[in-house]
Amino acid sequence: MSDLNQFHAQLELQHIYLEVYAERFHYLRPFFEGYYCYRHQLVTRQGKADWEQIFDHGVRSKAASQITNRKQLVRELRLPLAVLIGKLKVLVRDDELSLDAIQCLLDNNLEYTILTRDEFQRLKAAGMLDRMPAEYYRQGSANYQCTGARFDAVGIQFLD
């Protein structure tokens, strides 16, 4: 990662830290996007975060891999935003909130998937846009802490 992208990624981490510390969780999505873009060098020629490049970088579903028209595709967090925020709240609760802890959490959990609009609607109809299925939280379950659990629940498959 270039030094400038690393610098901007660290700025985004600091923004995330401040927002979480102030309990302003509803402002986190743009900072997550910015962090992700800088972390993966998805930037414009002017060095700004370019969320459009997520469509080329994200993990595509099998159905989305057959589509070239960007307008037919949707970018979706692998773990819903509410689940990521929940993980941040656990850090606060356990008094472990730090820039390093946030960076570790995001590097391990912040990933974008690319879906077709139909697949997105299936997620929405199943009520899985903002939550994970119960098995994700159930120890001993085959889908315990499996980030693909909500996609599996509605039959969305990804390229290997």
OpenMM code with the backbone's topology and positions (N, CA, C; nanometers):
from openmm import Vec3, app, unit

residues = "MET SER ASP LEU ASN GLN PHE HIS ALA GLN LEU GLU LEU GLN HIS ILE TYR LEU GLU VAL TYR ALA GLU ARG PHE HIS TYR LEU ARG PRO PHE PHE GLU GLY TYR TYR CYS TYR ARG HIS GLN LEU VAL THR ARG GLN GLY LYS ALA ASP TRP GLU GLN ILE PHE ASP HIS GLY VAL ARG SER LYS ALA ALA SER GLN ILE THR ASN ARG LYS GLN LEU VAL ARG GLU LEU ARG LEU PRO LEU ALA VAL LEU ILE GLY LYS LEU LYS VAL LEU VAL ARG ASP ASP GLU LEU SER LEU ASP ALA ILE GLN CYS LEU LEU ASP ASN ASN LEU GLU TYR THR ILE LEU THR ARG ASP GLU PHE GLN ARG LEU LYS ALA ALA GLY MET LEU ASP ARG MET PRO ALA GLU TYR TYR ARG GLN GLY SER ALA ASN TYR GLN CYS THR GLY ALA ARG PHE ASP ALA VAL GLY ILE GLN PHE LEU ASP".split()
positions = [
    Vec3(0.0864, -0.1174, 0.0000),
    Vec3(0.0000, 0.0000, 0.0000),
    Vec3(0.0909, 0.1235, 0.0000),
    Vec3(0.0550, 0.2200, -0.0830),
    Vec3(0.1379, 0.3402, -0.0887),
    Vec3(0.1279, 0.4165, 0.0428),
    Vec3(0.2284, 0.4977, 0.0679),
    Vec3(0.2313, 0.5740, 0.1936),
    Vec3(0.1115, 0.6668, 0.2050),
    Vec3(0.0718, 0.7283, 0.0934),
    Vec3(-0.0419, 0.8203, 0.0966),
    Vec3(-0.1714, 0.7451, 0.1240),
    Vec3(-0.1903, 0.6296, 0.0607),
    Vec3(-0.3098, 0.5501, 0.0886),
    Vec3(-0.3106, 0.5025, 0.2328),
    Vec3(-0.1937, 0.4638, 0.2832),
    Vec3(-0.1824, 0.4222, 0.4235),
    Vec3(-0.2193, 0.5383, 0.5156),
    Vec3(-0.1729, 0.6572, 0.4838),
    Vec3(-0.2052, 0.7761, 0.5629),
    Vec3(-0.3564, 0.7997, 0.5655),
    Vec3(-0.4199, 0.7932, 0.4481),
    Vec3(-0.5646, 0.8148, 0.4405),
    Vec3(-0.6421, 0.7040, 0.5118),
    Vec3(-0.5948, 0.5804, 0.5018),
    Vec3(-0.6596, 0.4698, 0.5741),
    Vec3(-0.6525, 0.4944, 0.7248),
    Vec3(-0.5396, 0.5437, 0.7727),
    Vec3(-0.5257, 0.5743, 0.9154),
    Vec3(-0.6186, 0.6890, 0.9567),
    Vec3(-0.6356, 0.7872, 0.8688),
    Vec3(-0.7309, 0.8957, 0.8967),
    Vec3(-0.8725, 0.8408, 0.9100),
    Vec3(-0.9093, 0.7517, 0.8192),
    Vec3(-1.0429, 0.6912, 0.8262),
    Vec3(-1.0589, 0.6124, 0.9561),
    Vec3(-0.9558, 0.5416, 0.9981),
    Vec3(-0.9609, 0.4690, 1.1254),
    Vec3(-0.9830, 0.5653, 1.2422),
    Vec3(-0.9153, 0.6787, 1.2375),
    Vec3(-0.9332, 0.7777, 1.3438),
    Vec3(-1.0751, 0.8330, 1.3446),
    Vec3(-1.1310, 0.8563, 1.2260),
    Vec3(-1.2708, 0.9009, 1.2178),
    Vec3(-1.3629, 0.7955, 1.2787),
    Vec3(-1.3396, 0.6696, 1.2437),
    Vec3(-1.4221, 0.5608, 1.2970),
    Vec3(-1.4108, 0.5567, 1.4487),
    Vec3(-1.2896, 0.5690, 1.4992),
    Vec3(-1.2688, 0.5684, 1.6446),
    Vec3(-1.3491, 0.6801, 1.7111),
    Vec3(-1.3397, 0.7999, 1.6564),
    Vec3(-1.4110, 0.9144, 1.7148),
    Vec3(-1.5629, 0.8949, 1.7100),
    Vec3(-1.6135, 0.8448, 1.5990),
    Vec3(-1.7579, 0.8231, 1.5864),
    Vec3(-1.8052, 0.7146, 1.6837),
    Vec3(-1.7303, 0.6070, 1.6960),
    Vec3(-1.7678, 0.4997, 1.7885),
    Vec3(-1.7600, 0.5501, 1.9317),
    Vec3(-1.6538, 0.6213, 1.9646),
    Vec3(-1.6359, 0.6742, 2.1000),
    Vec3(-1.7500, 0.7682, 2.1376),
    Vec3(-1.7983, 0.8459, 2.0393),
    Vec3(-1.9086, 0.9403, 2.0628),
    Vec3(-2.0454, 0.8735, 2.0454),
    Vec3(-2.0446, 0.7430, 2.0173),
    Vec3(-2.1676, 0.6649, 1.9971),
    Vec3(-2.2541, 0.7187, 1.8835),
    Vec3(-2.1886, 0.7644, 1.7770),
    Vec3(-2.2582, 0.8104, 1.6567),
    Vec3(-2.2414, 0.7035, 1.5488),
    Vec3(-2.3031, 0.5906, 1.5724),
    Vec3(-2.2854, 0.4745, 1.4866),
    Vec3(-2.3466, 0.4923, 1.3482),
    Vec3(-2.4482, 0.5778, 1.3379),
    Vec3(-2.5148, 0.5961, 1.2083),
    Vec3(-2.4269, 0.6694, 1.1071),
    Vec3(-2.3123, 0.7220, 1.1473),
    Vec3(-2.2221, 0.7912, 1.0559),
    Vec3(-2.1084, 0.7015, 1.0050),
    Vec3(-2.1073, 0.5753, 1.0415),
    Vec3(-1.9909, 0.4908, 1.0144),
    Vec3(-1.9775, 0.4419, 0.8699),
    Vec3(-2.0876, 0.4213, 0.7993),
    Vec3(-2.0793, 0.3617, 0.6652),
    Vec3(-1.9802, 0.4339, 0.5732),
    Vec3(-1.9854, 0.5655, 0.5587),
    Vec3(-1.8897, 0.6298, 0.4671),
    Vec3(-1.7438, 0.6141, 0.5123),
    Vec3(-1.7211, 0.6077, 0.6421),
    Vec3(-1.5847, 0.5896, 0.6910),
    Vec3(-1.5360, 0.4467, 0.6652),
    Vec3(-1.6272, 0.3495, 0.6776),
    Vec3(-1.5921, 0.2111, 0.6435),
    Vec3(-1.5543, 0.2022, 0.4960),
    Vec3(-1.6360, 0.2651, 0.4106),
    Vec3(-1.6086, 0.2636, 0.2668),
    Vec3(-1.4745, 0.3280, 0.2358),
    Vec3(-1.4514, 0.4437, 0.2964),
    Vec3(-1.3245, 0.5134, 0.2743),
    Vec3(-1.2065, 0.4283, 0.3181),
    Vec3(-1.2174, 0.3685, 0.4366),
    Vec3(-1.1095, 0.2835, 0.4867),
    Vec3(-1.0850, 0.1676, 0.3898),
    Vec3(-1.1923, 0.1033, 0.3483),
    Vec3(-1.1805, -0.0112, 0.2574),
    Vec3(-1.1121, 0.0308, 0.1269),
    Vec3(-1.1553, 0.1413, 0.0714),
    Vec3(-1.0979, 0.1880, -0.0555),
    Vec3(-0.9490, 0.2190, -0.0413),
    Vec3(-0.9116, 0.2924, 0.0621),
    Vec3(-0.7699, 0.3247, 0.0792),
    Vec3(-0.6882, 0.1995, 0.1108),
    Vec3(-0.7448, 0.1113, 0.1885),
    Vec3(-0.6745, -0.0118, 0.2276),
    Vec3(-0.6443, -0.0989, 0.1053),
    Vec3(-0.7358, -0.0995, 0.0089),
    Vec3(-0.7200, -0.1830, -0.1100),
    Vec3(-0.6796, -0.1033, -0.2332),
    Vec3(-0.6371, 0.0211, -0.2117),
    Vec3(-0.5889, 0.1092, -0.3179),
    Vec3(-0.6916, 0.1316, -0.4274),
    Vec3(-0.8167, 0.1465, -0.3871),
    Vec3(-0.9255, 0.1761, -0.4801),
    Vec3(-0.9459, 0.3273, -0.4785),
    Vec3(-0.8604, 0.3960, -0.5509),
    Vec3(-0.8590, 0.5420, -0.5473),
    Vec3(-0.8604, 0.5985, -0.6886),
    Vec3(-0.9052, 0.7232, -0.6984),
    Vec3(-0.9037, 0.7933, -0.8269),
    Vec3(-0.7611, 0.8395, -0.8568),
    Vec3(-0.7423, 0.8952, -0.9740),
    Vec3(-0.6110, 0.9504, -1.0079),
    Vec3(-0.5729, 1.0655, -0.9154),
    Vec3(-0.6733, 1.1283, -0.8556),
    Vec3(-0.6467, 1.2374, -0.7630),
    Vec3(-0.6233, 1.1870, -0.6199),
    Vec3(-0.6294, 1.0566, -0.6009),
    Vec3(-0.6015, 0.9987, -0.4694),
    Vec3(-0.7205, 0.9930, -0.3755),
    Vec3(-0.8408, 1.0137, -0.4267),
    Vec3(-0.9621, 1.0061, -0.3445),
    Vec3(-1.0182, 0.8645, -0.3467),
    Vec3(-1.0835, 0.8253, -0.2379),
    Vec3(-1.1471, 0.6939, -0.2324),
    Vec3(-1.2496, 0.6832, -0.3447),
    Vec3(-1.2497, 0.5712, -0.4133),
    Vec3(-1.3382, 0.5516, -0.5282),
    Vec3(-1.4229, 0.4266, -0.5064),
    Vec3(-1.5405, 0.4449, -0.4479),
    Vec3(-1.6255, 0.3306, -0.4143),
    Vec3(-1.6732, 0.2562, -0.5380),
    Vec3(-1.6733, 0.3200, -0.6537),
    Vec3(-1.7126, 0.2516, -0.7772),
    Vec3(-1.6191, 0.1342, -0.8073),
    Vec3(-1.4926, 0.1472, -0.7687),
    Vec3(-1.3969, 0.0403, -0.7939),
    Vec3(-1.4256, -0.0837, -0.7099),
    Vec3(-1.5092, -0.0698, -0.6073),
    Vec3(-1.5476, -0.1859, -0.5268),
    Vec3(-1.6152, -0.2889, -0.6166),
    Vec3(-1.6847, -0.2439, -0.7194),
    Vec3(-1.7523, -0.3363, -0.8113),
    Vec3(-1.6521, -0.4264, -0.8848),
    Vec3(-1.5311, -0.3788, -0.9039),
    Vec3(-1.4282, -0.4602, -0.9684),
    Vec3(-1.3484, -0.5414, -0.8669),
    Vec3(-1.3476, -0.4982, -0.7429),
    Vec3(-1.2646, -0.5603, -0.6400),
    Vec3(-1.3409, -0.6592, -0.5523),
    Vec3(-1.4696, -0.6357, -0.5319),
    Vec3(-1.5480, -0.7203, -0.4420),
    Vec3(-1.5641, -0.8621, -0.4930),
    Vec3(-1.5986, -0.9513, -0.4012),
    Vec3(-1.6211, -1.0921, -0.4347),
    Vec3(-1.7572, -1.1029, -0.5029),
    Vec3(-1.7587, -1.1562, -0.6241),
    Vec3(-1.8827, -1.1659, -0.7011),
    Vec3(-1.9537, -1.2986, -0.6768),
    Vec3(-2.0862, -1.2877, -0.6732),
    Vec3(-2.1651, -1.4102, -0.6701),
    Vec3(-2.1531, -1.4747, -0.8075),
    Vec3(-2.1903, -1.6020, -0.8161),
    Vec3(-2.1841, -1.6715, -0.9458),
    Vec3(-2.2724, -1.6016, -1.0481),
    Vec3(-2.3920, -1.5604, -1.0059),
    Vec3(-2.4833, -1.4923, -1.0980),
    Vec3(-2.4273, -1.3563, -1.1403),
    Vec3(-2.3673, -1.2833, -1.0467),
    Vec3(-2.3128, -1.1505, -1.0780),
    Vec3(-2.1927, -1.1598, -1.1708),
    Vec3(-2.1230, -1.2710, -1.1670),
    Vec3(-2.0053, -1.2853, -1.2533),
    Vec3(-2.0439, -1.2933, -1.4007),
    Vec3(-2.1710, -1.3217, -1.4286),
    Vec3(-2.2186, -1.3318, -1.5665),
    Vec3(-2.2662, -1.1974, -1.6216),
    Vec3(-2.2694, -1.0945, -1.5361),
    Vec3(-2.3257, -0.9644, -1.5748),
    Vec3(-2.2142, -0.8618, -1.5887),
    Vec3(-2.2160, -0.7876, -1.6984),
    Vec3(-2.1149, -0.6842, -1.7201),
    Vec3(-2.1709, -0.5440, -1.6973),
    Vec3(-2.3027, -0.5280, -1.7032),
    Vec3(-2.3646, -0.3973, -1.6840),
    Vec3(-2.3671, -0.3628, -1.5353),
    Vec3(-2.2880, -0.2669, -1.4930),
    Vec3(-2.2737, -0.2260, -1.3542),
    Vec3(-2.4078, -0.1888, -1.2912),
    Vec3(-2.4990, -0.1354, -1.3685),
    Vec3(-2.6286, -0.0923, -1.3152),
    Vec3(-2.7167, -0.2101, -1.2736),
    Vec3(-2.6812, -0.3294, -1.3154),
    Vec3(-2.7556, -0.4496, -1.2777),
    Vec3(-2.7005, -0.5139, -1.1500),
    Vec3(-2.5962, -0.4524, -1.0938),
    Vec3(-2.5280, -0.5099, -0.9779),
    Vec3(-2.5429, -0.4222, -0.8537),
    Vec3(-2.5272, -0.4839, -0.7391),
    Vec3(-2.5370, -0.4152, -0.6105),
    Vec3(-2.4161, -0.4550, -0.5274),
    Vec3(-2.3553, -0.3590, -0.4596),
    Vec3(-2.2470, -0.3935, -0.3663),
    Vec3(-2.3084, -0.4061, -0.2280),
    Vec3(-2.2683, -0.5095, -0.1581),
    Vec3(-2.3258, -0.5387, -0.0270),
    Vec3(-2.2135, -0.5842, 0.0646),
    Vec3(-2.2147, -0.5348, 0.1875),
    Vec3(-2.1163, -0.5806, 0.2847),
    Vec3(-2.1359, -0.7294, 0.3118),
    Vec3(-2.0270, -0.8009, 0.3266),
    Vec3(-2.0359, -0.9443, 0.3566),
    Vec3(-2.1051, -0.9639, 0.4913),
    Vec3(-2.0631, -0.8887, 0.5915),
    Vec3(-2.1345, -0.8840, 0.7191),
    Vec3(-2.2177, -0.7564, 0.7176),
    Vec3(-2.3427, -0.7623, 0.7562),
    Vec3(-2.4245, -0.6405, 0.7555),
    Vec3(-2.3629, -0.5304, 0.8431),
    Vec3(-2.3913, -0.4080, 0.8072),
    Vec3(-2.3405, -0.2935, 0.8823),
    Vec3(-2.3762, -0.3053, 1.0305),
    Vec3(-2.4982, -0.3482, 1.0609),
    Vec3(-2.5413, -0.3599, 1.2005),
    Vec3(-2.4559, -0.4611, 1.2769),
    Vec3(-2.4121, -0.5668, 1.2109),
    Vec3(-2.3278, -0.6676, 1.2765),
    Vec3(-2.1884, -0.6109, 1.3012),
    Vec3(-2.1338, -0.5381, 1.2032),
    Vec3(-2.0036, -0.4738, 1.2222),
    Vec3(-2.0096, -0.3731, 1.3375),
    Vec3(-2.1177, -0.2970, 1.3415),
    Vec3(-2.1338, -0.1998, 1.4499),
    Vec3(-2.1463, -0.2731, 1.5831),
    Vec3(-2.2157, -0.3847, 1.5841),
    Vec3(-2.2262, -0.4651, 1.7058),
    Vec3(-2.0899, -0.5096, 1.7547),
    Vec3(-2.0025, -0.5478, 1.6641),
    Vec3(-1.8671, -0.5884, 1.7015),
    Vec3(-1.7892, -0.4697, 1.7592),
    Vec3(-1.8120, -0.3511, 1.7050),
    Vec3(-1.7482, -0.2314, 1.7602),
    Vec3(-1.8021, -0.2006, 1.9003),
    Vec3(-1.9317, -0.2196, 1.9196),
    Vec3(-1.9919, -0.1967, 2.0512),
    Vec3(-1.9356, -0.2932, 2.1552),
    Vec3(-1.9039, -0.4147, 2.1133),
    Vec3(-1.8417, -0.5112, 2.2053),
    Vec3(-1.7046, -0.4597, 2.2486),
    Vec3(-1.6294, -0.4018, 2.1549),
    Vec3(-1.4994, -0.3437, 2.1909),
    Vec3(-1.5161, -0.2329, 2.2946),
    Vec3(-1.6189, -0.1495, 2.2756),
    Vec3(-1.6450, -0.0413, 2.3717),
    Vec3(-1.6835, -0.1006, 2.5072),
    Vec3(-1.7768, -0.1961, 2.5040),
    Vec3(-1.8246, -0.2581, 2.6273),
    Vec3(-1.7107, -0.3217, 2.7064),
    Vec3(-1.6203, -0.3884, 2.6348),
    Vec3(-1.5090, -0.4578, 2.6996),
    Vec3(-1.3896, -0.3666, 2.7245),
    Vec3(-1.4076, -0.2362, 2.6992),
    Vec3(-1.3030, -0.1357, 2.7175),
    Vec3(-1.1760, -0.1717, 2.6395),
    Vec3(-1.1956, -0.2193, 2.5141),
    Vec3(-1.0843, -0.2582, 2.4284),
    Vec3(-1.0792, -0.1749, 2.3006),
    Vec3(-1.1528, -0.0637, 2.2982),
    Vec3(-1.1563, 0.0194, 2.1788),
    Vec3(-1.0227, 0.0905, 2.1618),
    Vec3(-0.9575, 0.0655, 2.0497),
    Vec3(-0.8334, 0.1330, 2.0141),
    Vec3(-0.8244, 0.1324, 1.8620),
    Vec3(-0.7339, 0.2129, 1.8090),
    Vec3(-0.7160, 0.2142, 1.6636),
    Vec3(-0.6717, 0.0770, 1.6137),
    Vec3(-0.5828, 0.0124, 1.6885),
    Vec3(-0.5358, -0.1205, 1.6481),
    Vec3(-0.6493, -0.2220, 1.6499),
    Vec3(-0.7347, -0.2170, 1.7526),
    Vec3(-0.8466, -0.3113, 1.7628),
    Vec3(-0.9455, -0.2891, 1.6491),
    Vec3(-0.9726, -0.1629, 1.6150),
    Vec3(-1.0635, -0.1321, 1.5044),
    Vec3(-1.0035, -0.1806, 1.3729),
    Vec3(-0.8756, -0.1551, 1.3536),
    Vec3(-0.8099, -0.1981, 1.2304),
    Vec3(-0.8137, -0.3498, 1.2177),
    Vec3(-0.7863, -0.4203, 1.3243),
    Vec3(-0.7907, -0.5667, 1.3216),
    Vec3(-0.9321, -0.6153, 1.2887),
    Vec3(-1.0315, -0.5553, 1.3528),
    Vec3(-1.1702, -0.5937, 1.3289),
    Vec3(-1.2081, -0.5709, 1.1824),
    Vec3(-1.1739, -0.4545, 1.1294),
    Vec3(-1.2103, -0.4226, 0.9910),
    Vec3(-1.1320, -0.5064, 0.8906),
    Vec3(-1.0043, -0.5272, 0.9159),
    Vec3(-0.9249, -0.6070, 0.8222),
    Vec3(-0.9742, -0.7513, 0.8170),
    Vec3(-1.0305, -0.7999, 0.9260),
    Vec3(-1.0803, -0.9377, 0.9300),
    Vec3(-1.2262, -0.9503, 0.8872),
    Vec3(-1.3041, -0.8420, 0.8933),
    Vec3(-1.4487, -0.8530, 0.8714),
    Vec3(-1.5072, -0.7622, 0.7642),
    Vec3(-1.4348, -0.6594, 0.7231),
    Vec3(-1.4894, -0.5654, 0.6255),
    Vec3(-1.4565, -0.6129, 0.4845),
    Vec3(-1.5576, -0.6645, 0.4182),
    Vec3(-1.5416, -0.7150, 0.2821),
    Vec3(-1.6710, -0.6866, 0.2061),
    Vec3(-1.6569, -0.6543, 0.0802),
    Vec3(-1.7734, -0.6277, -0.0035),
    Vec3(-1.7985, -0.7443, -0.0979),
    Vec3(-1.9262, -0.7701, -0.1195),
    Vec3(-1.9678, -0.8685, -0.2186),
    Vec3(-2.0436, -0.7951, -0.3277),
    Vec3(-2.0445, -0.8540, -0.4450),
    Vec3(-2.1170, -0.7974, -0.5578),
    Vec3(-2.2275, -0.8957, -0.5934),
    Vec3(-2.3514, -0.8478, -0.5881),
    Vec3(-2.4687, -0.9309, -0.6113),
    Vec3(-2.5496, -0.8759, -0.7279),
    Vec3(-2.6354, -0.9611, -0.7832),
    Vec3(-2.7321, -0.9117, -0.8804),
    Vec3(-2.8442, -0.8437, -0.8025),
    Vec3(-2.9230, -0.7641, -0.8696),
    Vec3(-3.0364, -0.6993, -0.8025),
    Vec3(-3.1359, -0.8039, -0.7507),
    Vec3(-3.1523, -0.9128, -0.8250),
    Vec3(-3.2419, -1.0203, -0.7820),
    Vec3(-3.1918, -1.0843, -0.6527),
    Vec3(-3.0629, -1.1101, -0.6442),
    Vec3(-3.0059, -1.1680, -0.5217),
    Vec3(-3.0220, -1.0733, -0.4042),
    Vec3(-3.0021, -0.9438, -0.4301),
    Vec3(-3.0206, -0.8444, -0.3250),
    Vec3(-3.1646, -0.8459, -0.2739),
    Vec3(-3.2604, -0.8579, -0.3669),
    Vec3(-3.4013, -0.8637, -0.3282),
    Vec3(-3.4323, -0.9896, -0.2476),
    Vec3(-3.3667, -1.1000, -0.2800),
    Vec3(-3.3852, -1.2225, -0.2015),
    Vec3(-3.3354, -1.2032, -0.0586),
    Vec3(-3.2217, -1.1375, -0.0441),
    Vec3(-3.1711, -1.1065, 0.0908),
    Vec3(-3.2707, -1.0189, 0.1659),
    Vec3(-3.3211, -0.9182, 0.0959),
    Vec3(-3.4157, -0.8239, 0.1563),
    Vec3(-3.5444, -0.8947, 0.1971),
    Vec3(-3.5984, -0.9793, 0.1092),
    Vec3(-3.7228, -1.0514, 0.1376),
    Vec3(-3.7073, -1.1455, 0.2571),
    Vec3(-3.5875, -1.1990, 0.2748),
    Vec3(-3.5612, -1.2904, 0.3866),
    Vec3(-3.5285, -1.2146, 0.5152),
    Vec3(-3.5255, -1.0812, 0.5077),
    Vec3(-3.4940, -1.0009, 0.6263),
    Vec3(-3.3476, -1.0070, 0.6653),
    Vec3(-3.2610, -1.0317, 0.5686),
    Vec3(-3.1188, -1.0505, 0.5981),
    Vec3(-3.0305, -0.9323, 0.5562),
    Vec3(-3.0900, -0.8174, 0.5298),
    Vec3(-3.0058, -0.7032, 0.4943),
    Vec3(-2.9301, -0.6493, 0.6146),
    Vec3(-2.9928, -0.6506, 0.7309),
    Vec3(-2.9323, -0.5911, 0.8493),
    Vec3(-2.8976, -0.6903, 0.9591),
    Vec3(-2.9122, -0.8183, 0.9296),
    Vec3(-2.8831, -0.9165, 1.0348),
    Vec3(-2.8296, -1.0453, 0.9732),
    Vec3(-2.7734, -1.1253, 1.0593),
    Vec3(-2.7259, -1.2577, 1.0214),
    Vec3(-2.8258, -1.3598, 1.0736),
    Vec3(-2.8304, -1.4791, 1.0134),
    Vec3(-2.9199, -1.5827, 1.0662),
    Vec3(-2.8749, -1.6251, 1.2064),
    Vec3(-2.9646, -1.6824, 1.2818),
    Vec3(-2.9369, -1.7220, 1.4202),
    Vec3(-2.8174, -1.8169, 1.4293),
    Vec3(-2.7995, -1.9023, 1.3283),
    Vec3(-2.6895, -1.9990, 1.3309),
    Vec3(-2.5526, -1.9319, 1.3367),
    Vec3(-2.5428, -1.8100, 1.2870),
    Vec3(-2.4161, -1.7355, 1.2900),
    Vec3(-2.3693, -1.7154, 1.4343),
    Vec3(-2.4638, -1.7004, 1.5250),
    Vec3(-2.4325, -1.6724, 1.6653),
    Vec3(-2.4316, -1.7980, 1.7533),
    Vec3(-2.4804, -1.9086, 1.7010),
    Vec3(-2.4983, -2.0301, 1.7798),
    Vec3(-2.3727, -2.1165, 1.7750),
    Vec3(-2.3025, -2.1252, 1.8889),
    Vec3(-2.1838, -2.2110, 1.8954),
    Vec3(-2.2234, -2.3549, 1.8675),
    Vec3(-2.1395, -2.4245, 1.7951),
    Vec3(-2.1687, -2.5622, 1.7598),
    Vec3(-2.2418, -2.5755, 1.6279),
    Vec3(-2.2964, -2.4655, 1.5776),
    Vec3(-2.3652, -2.4669, 1.4484),
    Vec3(-2.2616, -2.4715, 1.3361),
    Vec3(-2.2982, -2.5307, 1.2248),
    Vec3(-2.2086, -2.5356, 1.1090),
    Vec3(-2.1787, -2.3959, 1.0561),
    Vec3(-2.2700, -2.3002, 1.0786),
    Vec3(-2.2521, -2.1629, 1.0313),
    Vec3(-2.2079, -2.0659, 1.1408),
    Vec3(-2.1586, -2.1187, 1.2545),
    Vec3(-2.1133, -2.0314, 1.3638),
    Vec3(-2.0007, -1.9403, 1.3143),
    Vec3(-2.0228, -1.8104, 1.3225),
    Vec3(-1.9286, -1.7059, 1.2810),
    Vec3(-1.8882, -1.7174, 1.1339),
    Vec3(-1.9691, -1.7827, 1.0527),
    Vec3(-1.9448, -1.7954, 0.9086),
    Vec3(-2.0035, -1.6720, 0.8399),
    Vec3(-1.9180, -1.5910, 0.7796),
    Vec3(-1.9637, -1.4647, 0.7210),
    Vec3(-2.0546, -1.4841, 0.6003),
    Vec3(-2.0563, -1.6032, 0.5444),
    Vec3(-2.1428, -1.6292, 0.4295),
    Vec3(-2.2774, -1.6876, 0.4671),
    Vec3(-2.3085, -1.6962, 0.5962),
    Vec3(-2.4304, -1.7636, 0.6427),
    Vec3(-2.5579, -1.7032, 0.5850),
    Vec3(-2.5657, -1.5709, 0.5775),
    Vec3(-2.6908, -1.5111, 0.5275),
    Vec3(-2.7079, -1.5343, 0.3781),
    Vec3(-2.5973, -1.5439, 0.3059),
    Vec3(-2.6053, -1.5729, 0.1631),
    Vec3(-2.6452, -1.7190, 0.1412),
    Vec3(-2.5884, -1.8080, 0.2230),
    Vec3(-2.6251, -1.9497, 0.2160),
    Vec3(-2.7739, -1.9683, 0.2427),
    Vec3(-2.8264, -1.8896, 0.3377),
    Vec3(-2.9667, -1.9032, 0.3782),
    Vec3(-3.0636, -1.8739, 0.2627),
    Vec3(-3.0219, -1.7904, 0.1676),
    Vec3(-3.1100, -1.7570, 0.0550),
    Vec3(-3.0590, -1.8139, -0.0777),
    Vec3(-2.9590, -1.9011, -0.0702),
    Vec3(-2.9119, -1.9702, -0.1896),
    Vec3(-2.8226, -1.8914, -0.2814),
    Vec3(-2.7491, -1.7943, -0.2285),
    Vec3(-2.6539, -1.7180, -0.3110),
    Vec3(-2.5175, -1.7846, -0.2994),
    Vec3(-2.4606, -1.8176, -0.4140),
    Vec3(-2.3304, -1.8835, -0.4175),
    Vec3(-2.2270, -1.7891, -0.4768),
    Vec3(-2.1033, -1.8042, -0.4299),
    Vec3(-1.9928, -1.7198, -0.4766),
    Vec3(-1.8898, -1.8017, -0.5511),
    Vec3(-1.8155, -1.7324, -0.6375),
    Vec3(-1.7061, -1.7966, -0.7078),
    Vec3(-1.5989, -1.8323, -0.6064),
    Vec3(-1.5334, -1.9416, -0.6275),
    Vec3(-1.4263, -1.9832, -0.5347),
    Vec3(-1.2983, -1.9112, -0.5629),
] * unit.nanometer
topology = app.Topology()
chain = topology.addChain("A")
for resn in residues:
    res = topology.addResidue(resn, chain)
    for name in ("N", "CA", "C"):
        topology.addAtom(name, app.Element.getBySymbol(name[0]), res)
